[in-house]
């Protein structure tokens, strides 16, 4: 029986310099899709997206919690706490070197308690302490809140990635993939086309992904096969986009492929075509999609 697909928004909370950014980079890693720019209340500050076989996990960026010295600092902290009501799960990151629950960590704990949200405690930098000290720290925090899991890690080591992602996935509800890798592919191709074409074909183009398939090549390496069509308004535009002997289309495709490989973390086999569709700007279904970009 096929597993039910899950998705959700995950906020990473913690004091400044506990390693949140490094941890996000580890978790998103080679499974990154794209950061999104859609307006969704406080869900707009997306740091990264982990796409897995049976889930999509969207990580929300929050400023580090610190002692506020200015009104701006206070606002940033309130922004971090304000995210809690909008997300599905909290990753609370602390340092293994802590001797006790400090003022900053206690402030975060109180906010988590108020929210009564599911939370996973991540204890970072375990390579810096002995086992006895780590167990004492775990006991202190477990007495404060019922965490769904406590995971001691060193965020520099990739072996923890799947351990954390599996635990996150376990605590998410069934839901759709909010962000599509095809959506990112559309945007990347169009961005590169406009960059190279400049004012020659002003915004009269849109990109449609015809095929996007994930596979492994003969060497066992992951690869995306992507086929996309660049639509333009006129035949004269088509010639400009393709260029002499296909040179312009090749430049666009190469630049887009490099960006995709950087973001997907896998090789990309990209094929592109150019077609004329004179009435696309009056086609409701197309215009609607175009606006979402």
C-alpha positions as a Markdown table, in Angstrom:
| # | Residue | x | y | z |
|---|---|---|---|---|
| 1 | Unk | 0.0 | 0.0 | 0.0 |
| 2 | Unk | 1.4 | 3.4 | -1.0 |
| 3 | Unk | 2.2 | 5.7 | 1.9 |
| 4 | Unk | 0.1 | 8.8 | 2.3 |
| 5 | Unk | 1.8 | 12.0 | 1.2 |
| 6 | Unk | 2.6 | 14.5 | 4.0 |
| 7 | Unk | 3.5 | 18.1 | 4.1 |
| 8 | Unk | 4.0 | 21.0 | 6.5 |
| 9 | Unk | 5.7 | 24.1 | 7.6 |
| 10 | Unk | 8.5 | 23.8 | 10.2 |
| 11 | Unk | 10.0 | 26.7 | 12.2 |
| 12 | Unk | 13.5 | 26.4 | 13.6 |
| 13 | Unk | 13.8 | 28.3 | 16.9 |
| 14 | Unk | 16.9 | 28.9 | 18.9 |
| 15 | Unk | 19.3 | 31.5 | 20.3 |
| 16 | Unk | 21.7 | 33.3 | 18.0 |
| 17 | Unk | 24.7 | 31.2 | 16.9 |
| 18 | Unk | 23.3 | 27.8 | 18.0 |
| 19 | Unk | 23.8 | 26.6 | 14.4 |
| 20 | Unk | 20.3 | 27.0 | 12.9 |
| 21 | Unk | 21.5 | 28.1 | 9.5 |
| 22 | Unk | 24.0 | 25.2 | 9.3 |
| 23 | Unk | 21.3 | 22.8 | 10.3 |
| 24 | Unk | 18.8 | 24.1 | 7.7 |
| 25 | Unk | 21.5 | 23.7 | 5.0 |
| 26 | Unk | 22.1 | 20.2 | 6.2 |
| 27 | Unk | 18.4 | 19.3 | 6.1 |
| 28 | Unk | 17.6 | 20.9 | 2.8 |
| 29 | Unk | 20.9 | 19.6 | 1.3 |
| 30 | Unk | 20.6 | 17.9 | -2.0 |
| 31 | Unk | 16.9 | 17.7 | -1.7 |
| 32 | Unk | 16.4 | 21.4 | -2.1 |
| 33 | Unk | 13.7 | 22.5 | -4.5 |
| 34 | Unk | 13.5 | 26.3 | -4.4 |
| 35 | Unk | 12.8 | 29.1 | -2.1 |
| 36 | Unk | 9.3 | 30.5 | -2.9 |
| 37 | Unk | 8.1 | 34.1 | -3.0 |
| 38 | Unk | 4.4 | 33.7 | -2.7 |
| 39 | Unk | 2.6 | 35.7 | -0.1 |
| 40 | Unk | 1.2 | 33.4 | 2.6 |
| 41 | Unk | 0.8 | 35.5 | 5.8 |
| 42 | Unk | 3.9 | 34.8 | 7.9 |
| 43 | Unk | 4.9 | 31.9 | 5.8 |
| 44 | Unk | 6.7 | 34.0 | 3.4 |
| 45 | Unk | 10.2 | 33.8 | 5.0 |
| 46 | Unk | 11.1 | 30.4 | 3.5 |
| 47 | Unk | 14.7 | 29.3 | 4.0 |
| 48 | Unk | 14.4 | 26.0 | 2.1 |
| 49 | Unk | 12.3 | 23.1 | 1.0 |
| 50 | Unk | 13.1 | 19.4 | 1.4 |
| 51 | Unk | 11.3 | 17.2 | -1.1 |
| 52 | Unk | 11.1 | 13.6 | -0.1 |
| 53 | Unk | 9.4 | 10.6 | -1.7 |
| 54 | Unk | 6.4 | 10.8 | 0.6 |
| 55 | Unk | 6.6 | 14.4 | 2.0 |
| 56 | Unk | 7.4 | 18.0 | 1.4 |
| 57 | Unk | 8.9 | 19.9 | 4.3 |
| 58 | Unk | 9.1 | 23.7 | 4.2 |
| 59 | Unk | 11.5 | 25.3 | 6.6 |
| 60 | Unk | 10.7 | 28.8 | 7.9 |
| 61 | Unk | 13.4 | 31.2 | 8.6 |
| 62 | Unk | 13.4 | 33.0 | 12.0 |
| 63 | Unk | 15.9 | 35.4 | 13.5 |
| 64 | Unk | 18.0 | 34.1 | 16.4 |
| 65 | Unk | 16.6 | 34.9 | 19.8 |
| 66 | Unk | 18.9 | 37.2 | 21.7 |
| 67 | Unk | 18.8 | 39.9 | 24.4 |
| 68 | Unk | 17.1 | 42.9 | 22.6 |
| 69 | Unk | 19.1 | 46.2 | 22.7 |
| 70 | Unk | 17.0 | 48.2 | 20.3 |
| 71 | Unk | 13.3 | 48.3 | 19.2 |
| 72 | Unk | 14.5 | 46.6 | 15.9 |
| 73 | Unk | 15.9 | 43.7 | 17.9 |
| 74 | Unk | 12.7 | 43.4 | 19.9 |
| 75 | Unk | 10.6 | 43.4 | 16.7 |
| 76 | Unk | 12.8 | 40.6 | 15.2 |
| 77 | Unk | 12.3 | 38.5 | 18.3 |
| 78 | Unk | 8.6 | 39.0 | 18.2 |
| 79 | Unk | 8.6 | 38.0 | 14.5 |
| 80 | Unk | 10.3 | 34.7 | 15.5 |
| 81 | Unk | 7.7 | 34.0 | 18.1 |
| 82 | Unk | 4.8 | 35.2 | 15.8 |
| 83 | Unk | 5.7 | 32.4 | 13.4 |
| 84 | Unk | 4.7 | 29.7 | 15.9 |
| 85 | Unk | 1.0 | 30.1 | 15.4 |
| 86 | Unk | 1.3 | 29.6 | 11.7 |
| 87 | Unk | 3.5 | 26.5 | 11.5 |
| 88 | Unk | 2.9 | 22.7 | 12.0 |
| 89 | Unk | 6.0 | 21.8 | 13.9 |
| 90 | Unk | 8.9 | 23.4 | 15.9 |
| 91 | Unk | 12.5 | 22.4 | 15.8 |
| 92 | Unk | 14.0 | 23.9 | 19.0 |
| 93 | Unk | 17.8 | 24.0 | 18.7 |
| 94 | Unk | 20.0 | 24.3 | 21.7 |
| 95 | Unk | 23.7 | 23.8 | 22.4 |
| 96 | Unk | 25.0 | 20.7 | 24.1 |
| 97 | Unk | 27.5 | 22.9 | 26.0 |
| 98 | Unk | 24.8 | 24.5 | 28.1 |
| 99 | Unk | 25.2 | 23.9 | 31.8 |
| 100 | Unk | 21.5 | 24.9 | 32.5 |
| 101 | Unk | 18.5 | 26.3 | 30.8 |
| 102 | Unk | 19.5 | 29.9 | 30.2 |
| 103 | Unk | 17.3 | 32.9 | 30.1 |
| 104 | Unk | 17.0 | 32.9 | 26.3 |
| 105 | Unk | 16.3 | 29.2 | 26.0 |
| 106 | Unk | 13.7 | 29.5 | 28.8 |
| 107 | Unk | 12.0 | 32.3 | 27.0 |
| 108 | Unk | 11.7 | 30.2 | 23.9 |
| 109 | Unk | 10.4 | 27.2 | 26.0 |
| 110 | Unk | 7.7 | 29.4 | 27.5 |
| 111 | Unk | 6.5 | 30.4 | 24.0 |
| 112 | Unk | 6.5 | 26.8 | 22.9 |
| 113 | Unk | 4.5 | 25.9 | 26.0 |
| 114 | Unk | 2.0 | 28.6 | 25.3 |
| 115 | Unk | 1.5 | 27.4 | 21.7 |
| 116 | Unk | 1.2 | 23.7 | 22.8 |
| 117 | Unk | 2.6 | 22.9 | 19.3 |
| 118 | Unk | 4.4 | 19.7 | 18.5 |
| 119 | Unk | 8.2 | 20.2 | 19.0 |
| 120 | Unk | 11.4 | 18.3 | 18.4 |
| 121 | Unk | 14.4 | 19.2 | 20.6 |
| 122 | Unk | 17.7 | 19.3 | 18.6 |
| 123 | Unk | 20.8 | 19.4 | 20.8 |
| 124 | Unk | 23.6 | 20.6 | 18.6 |
| 125 | Unk | 27.4 | 20.4 | 19.0 |
| 126 | Unk | 27.4 | 17.1 | 20.9 |
| 127 | Unk | 31.0 | 16.6 | 19.8 |
| 128 | Unk | 32.0 | 19.2 | 22.4 |
| 129 | Unk | 30.7 | 17.4 | 25.5 |
| 130 | Unk | 30.8 | 14.1 | 27.3 |
| 131 | Unk | 27.9 | 11.7 | 27.4 |
| 132 | Unk | 27.1 | 12.2 | 31.1 |
| 133 | Unk | 26.6 | 16.0 | 30.6 |
| 134 | Unk | 24.5 | 15.4 | 27.5 |
| 135 | Unk | 22.1 | 13.0 | 29.4 |
| 136 | Unk | 21.8 | 15.6 | 32.2 |
| 137 | Unk | 20.8 | 18.3 | 29.7 |
| 138 | Unk | 18.2 | 16.0 | 28.0 |
| 139 | Unk | 16.7 | 15.3 | 31.4 |
| 140 | Unk | 16.4 | 19.0 | 32.2 |
| 141 | Unk | 14.5 | 19.8 | 29.0 |
| 142 | Unk | 12.3 | 16.8 | 29.1 |
| 143 | Unk | 11.0 | 17.8 | 32.5 |
| 144 | Unk | 10.0 | 21.2 | 31.0 |
| 145 | Unk | 8.0 | 20.0 | 27.9 |
| 146 | Unk | 6.8 | 16.9 | 26.2 |
| 147 | Unk | 9.0 | 16.9 | 23.0 |
| 148 | Unk | 8.0 | 14.5 | 20.3 |
| 149 | Unk | 11.7 | 13.5 | 20.0 |
| 150 | Unk | 15.1 | 14.6 | 21.4 |
| 151 | Unk | 17.8 | 14.3 | 18.8 |
| 152 | Unk | 21.5 | 15.0 | 19.7 |
| 153 | Unk | 23.5 | 16.0 | 16.7 |
| 154 | Unk | 26.6 | 17.7 | 15.2 |
| 155 | Unk | 25.1 | 19.7 | 12.4 |
| 156 | Unk | 28.3 | 19.4 | 10.4 |
| 157 | Unk | 27.8 | 15.7 | 9.9 |
| 158 | Unk | 25.4 | 14.6 | 7.1 |
| 159 | Unk | 24.5 | 11.3 | 8.8 |
| 160 | Unk | 22.0 | 13.1 | 10.9 |
| 161 | Unk | 20.0 | 14.5 | 8.0 |
| 162 | Unk | 17.7 | 11.5 | 7.4 |
| 163 | Unk | 17.3 | 10.9 | 11.1 |
| 164 | Unk | 15.8 | 14.4 | 11.6 |
| 165 | Unk | 13.8 | 14.4 | 8.4 |
| 166 | Unk | 12.3 | 11.0 | 9.2 |
| 167 | Unk | 11.2 | 12.3 | 12.6 |
| 168 | Unk | 9.8 | 15.5 | 11.1 |
| 169 | Unk | 7.9 | 13.5 | 8.5 |
| 170 | Unk | 6.4 | 11.3 | 11.2 |
| 171 | Unk | 4.9 | 14.3 | 12.9 |
| 172 | Unk | 3.4 | 16.0 | 9.9 |
| 173 | Unk | -0.2 | 15.5 | 8.7 |
| 174 | Unk | -1.3 | 14.3 | 5.3 |
| 175 | Unk | -1.3 | 17.2 | 2.9 |
| 176 | Unk | -0.3 | 18.4 | -0.6 |
| 177 | Unk | 3.0 | 19.5 | -2.0 |
| 178 | Unk | 2.7 | 23.3 | -1.6 |
| 179 | Unk | 5.6 | 24.1 | -3.9 |
| 180 | Unk | 6.4 | 22.3 | -7.2 |
| 181 | Unk | 9.8 | 21.8 | -8.7 |
| 182 | Unk | 8.2 | 22.5 | -12.0 |
| 183 | Unk | 7.2 | 25.9 | -10.8 |
| 184 | Unk | 10.8 | 26.7 | -10.0 |
| 185 | Unk | 11.9 | 25.3 | -13.4 |
| 186 | Unk | 9.4 | 27.7 | -15.2 |
| 187 | Unk | 10.8 | 30.6 | -13.3 |
| 188 | Unk | 14.4 | 29.8 | -13.9 |
| 189 | Unk | 14.0 | 29.3 | -17.6 |
| 190 | Unk | 12.1 | 32.5 | -18.0 |
| 191 | Unk | 14.5 | 34.4 | -15.9 |
| 192 | Unk | 17.5 | 33.3 | -18.0 |
| 193 | Unk | 15.7 | 33.9 | -21.3 |
| 194 | Unk | 14.9 | 37.5 | -20.2 |
| 195 | Unk | 18.4 | 38.0 | -19.0 |
| 196 | Unk | 20.0 | 37.1 | -22.3 |
| 197 | Unk | 17.4 | 38.6 | -24.6 |
| 198 | Unk | 17.2 | 41.8 | -22.6 |
| 199 | Unk | 14.8 | 44.2 | -24.5 |
| 200 | Unk | 14.6 | 42.2 | -27.7 |
| 201 | Unk | 11.6 | 40.1 | -26.6 |
| 202 | Unk | 10.1 | 42.1 | -23.8 |
| 203 | Unk | 8.1 | 39.9 | -21.4 |
| 204 | Unk | 6.2 | 38.3 | -24.3 |
| 205 | Unk | 7.3 | 34.9 | -23.3 |
| 206 | Unk | 6.2 | 32.2 | -20.9 |
| 207 | Unk | 7.6 | 28.8 | -20.1 |
| 208 | Unk | 5.7 | 25.5 | -19.7 |
| 209 | Unk | 7.2 | 22.3 | -18.4 |
| 210 | Unk | 6.0 | 19.5 | -20.6 |
| 211 | Unk | 7.9 | 16.7 | -18.7 |
| 212 | Unk | 9.8 | 16.3 | -15.5 |
| 213 | Unk | 10.9 | 12.9 | -14.5 |
| 214 | Unk | 13.4 | 11.8 | -11.8 |
| 215 | Unk | 15.5 | 8.7 | -12.5 |
| 216 | Unk | 19.0 | 7.3 | -11.9 |
| 217 | Unk | 21.5 | 7.0 | -14.7 |
| 218 | Unk | 23.7 | 3.9 | -15.5 |
| 219 | Unk | 26.1 | 5.0 | -12.8 |
| 220 | Unk | 23.3 | 5.1 | -10.2 |
| 221 | Unk | 23.4 | 8.9 | -10.1 |
| 222 | Unk | 20.2 | 10.8 | -9.6 |
| 223 | Unk | 19.1 | 12.9 | -12.6 |
| 224 | Unk | 16.1 | 15.0 | -13.7 |
| 225 | Unk | 14.9 | 14.7 | -17.3 |
| 226 | Unk | 13.1 | 18.0 | -18.0 |
| 227 | Unk | 11.4 | 19.1 | -21.2 |
| 228 | Unk | 10.2 | 22.6 | -21.5 |
| 229 | Unk | 8.7 | 24.9 | -24.1 |
| 230 | Unk | 9.3 | 28.6 | -24.3 |
| 231 | Unk | 6.2 | 30.3 | -25.9 |
| 232 | Unk | 6.5 | 33.6 | -27.6 |
| 233 | Unk | 4.0 | 35.9 | -29.4 |
| 234 | Unk | 5.5 | 36.2 | -32.9 |
| 235 | Unk | 7.7 | 34.3 | -35.4 |
| 236 | Unk | 10.2 | 37.1 | -35.3 |
| 237 | Unk | 10.5 | 36.5 | -31.6 |
| 238 | Unk | 11.0 | 32.8 | -32.1 |
| 239 | Unk | 14.0 | 33.5 | -34.3 |
| 240 | Unk | 15.6 | 35.8 | -31.7 |
| 241 | Unk | 15.1 | 33.3 | -28.9 |
| 242 | Unk | 16.6 | 30.4 | -30.9 |
| 243 | Unk | 19.5 | 32.6 | -32.3 |
| 244 | Unk | 21.9 | 31.8 | -35.2 |
| 245 | Unk | 22.3 | 28.0 | -35.4 |
| 246 | Unk | 20.5 | 27.7 | -32.1 |
| 247 | Unk | 23.2 | 29.6 | -30.2 |
| 248 | Unk | 20.8 | 31.8 | -28.1 |
| 249 | Unk | 18.6 | 28.9 | -27.0 |
| 250 | Unk | 21.7 | 26.9 | -26.1 |
| 251 | Unk | 22.9 | 29.8 | -23.8 |
| 252 | Unk | 19.5 | 30.1 | -22.1 |
| 253 | Unk | 19.3 | 26.3 | -21.6 |
| 254 | Unk | 22.8 | 26.0 | -20.2 |
| 255 | Unk | 22.4 | 28.8 | -17.7 |
| 256 | Unk | 19.0 | 27.5 | -16.6 |
| 257 | Unk | 20.4 | 24.0 | -16.2 |
| 258 | Unk | 23.3 | 25.1 | -14.0 |
| 259 | Unk | 20.9 | 27.0 | -11.7 |
| 260 | Unk | 18.6 | 23.9 | -11.5 |
| 261 | Unk | 21.5 | 21.6 | -10.7 |
| 262 | Unk | 22.6 | 23.9 | -7.9 |
| 263 | Unk | 19.1 | 24.1 | -6.5 |
| 264 | Unk | 18.0 | 20.4 | -7.0 |
| 265 | Unk | 21.4 | 19.1 | -6.0 |
| 266 | Unk | 21.3 | 16.6 | -8.9 |
| 267 | Unk | 22.2 | 16.5 | -12.5 |
| 268 | Unk | 19.7 | 17.8 | -15.0 |
| 269 | Unk | 19.1 | 16.8 | -18.5 |
| 270 | Unk | 17.2 | 19.8 | -20.0 |
| 271 | Unk | 15.6 | 19.9 | -23.4 |
| 272 | Unk | 13.9 | 23.1 | -24.6 |
| 273 | Unk | 11.8 | 24.1 | -27.6 |
| 274 | Unk | 10.4 | 27.4 | -28.8 |
| 275 | Unk | 6.9 | 27.8 | -30.1 |
| 276 | Unk | 4.7 | 30.7 | -31.3 |
| 277 | Unk | 1.4 | 31.2 | -29.5 |
| 278 | Unk | 0.1 | 34.6 | -30.5 |
| 279 | Unk | -3.0 | 34.6 | -28.3 |
| 280 | Unk | -1.4 | 33.3 | -25.0 |
| 281 | Unk | -1.8 | 36.7 | -23.3 |
| 282 | Unk | -5.6 | 36.4 | -23.7 |
| 283 | Unk | -5.8 | 32.8 | -22.6 |
| 284 | Unk | -7.2 | 32.8 | -19.1 |
| 285 | Unk | -5.6 | 29.5 | -18.0 |
| 286 | Unk | -2.2 | 30.7 | -19.2 |
| 287 | Unk | -2.4 | 34.2 | -17.8 |
| 288 | Unk | -3.4 | 32.9 | -14.4 |
| 289 | Unk | -0.4 | 30.6 | -14.3 |
| 290 | Unk | 1.8 | 33.4 | -15.5 |
| 291 | Unk | 0.7 | 35.7 | -12.7 |
| 292 | Unk | 1.6 | 33.1 | -10.1 |
| 293 | Unk | 5.2 | 33.4 | -11.1 |
